[in-house]
Amino acid sequence: MAKQPAGKRGINTQLTHGGYEPRDYHGFVNPPVVHASTVLFPDAATMAGRAQKYTYGTHGTPTSDALAEAVNALEGSAGTILVPSGLAAVTTPLLAFLSAGDHVLIVDSVYHPTRRFADGMLKRLGVEVAYYDPHVGAGIAGLMRPNTKVVLTESPGSNTFEIQDIPAIAKAAHAAGAVVMMDNTWATPVYFRALDFGVDMTIHAATKYPAGHSDVLLGMVSANEACWPKLLEAFTMLGCCAAPDDVYQVLRGLRTMGIRLERHQQSALELARWLEEQEGVAQVLHPGLESHPGHALWKRDFSGASGIFSVVLAGGGQKQAHAFLDALSIFGLGYSWGGYESLAVSVFLGDRTIAKGPYEGPLLRLQIGLEDVEDLKADLTAALEAARRA
Ligand SMILES: *Cc1c(COP(=O)(O)O)cnc(C)c1O
């Protein structure tokens, strides 16, 4: 049977078949999980020349290649590294592309542990760290300095969901000689192909939707042709490779990610619209809502929305936020997201210098899982009532 070019296939076909050819391994539908440190060479000359595809466990295995190749096809990237957590997928490219005396621009609505790494370790290593407004757009040109080497974007922003004008930022950053990284965890490559919009390296916490079951930690960074050698070099130097069982679980998760995302998207949008109408809710921060300030940009660039957004209560403080959370019975109280189950957390904006509101009341972040929407509505109704009574 003639093979259809992979690029012409639909997204769910790519997700179900990408990265692995069953005929390459006796017809088994799934690839083997290769547990490896040592790889044997047939003779001394081959060993001296490292003249074979696999040389040592830290440098890749058929299992890591299967996931990396599936992701390269989704991203349109030249190469993908797999690291042990989403946070390592942020820190590895920053370490690869920044040196003492360099300047990095980071969006102020960034994932909090990224800020902790930048303010702690990058500053200690002599890197100048500055934060910018997520709404800066082409205005980032005015923040670029001769020593600006990296612009780190994240869109939508963590917890507050600001949409960034990625093409405008990438254009200005490139004109000034910087590379652009994007933490694209929220959209996944299914809803935003970052490299097509000028991003040089796209970062994913595969812990979230790709893994999908709240039981695996993994990070992925995909680079374009120009940035791939430097990213791969740093990855090899740092030795922060991912474990084979985790890699396998994420490849397994990819197979169903398309349909899971559709359901997360549909349920989250329905609940976001419904919450906008509820008493006790001041605002819903979901870019798929017409009321969201970034809605037009989101519609221009993204092909969908995943299942996480925030609600702003109409007044109150920690007491009301805690009453809301404590009244939930289906939503769990816990960090992370992207799994099959619904979660809620209180949002802390105390680390922000720019993207910090003001908001009318406390912010609560909701991850909408795969449960039935009517049950989630009942849970949220009870939580809003509890917040109003508190
Ligand atoms: C969760 C998350 C990470 C980190 O992922 P872990 O696997 O939990 O380390 C990075 N970036 C964003 C935007 C995230 O939401």
The ligand as an ORCA input file, in Angstrom:
! r2SCAN-3c Opt
* xyz 0 1
  C       3.139     22.268     34.623
  C       3.874     23.224     33.784
  C       5.254     23.119     33.618
  C       6.087     22.120     34.382
  O       5.746     20.798     34.180
  P       6.178     19.671     35.254
  O       6.227     18.435     34.467
  O       5.138     19.688     36.315
  O       7.539     20.068     35.774
  C       5.874     24.009     32.769
  N       5.175     24.969     32.130
  C       3.861     25.109     32.278
  C       3.140     26.185     31.545
  C       3.165     24.248     33.115
  O       1.853     24.413     33.285
*
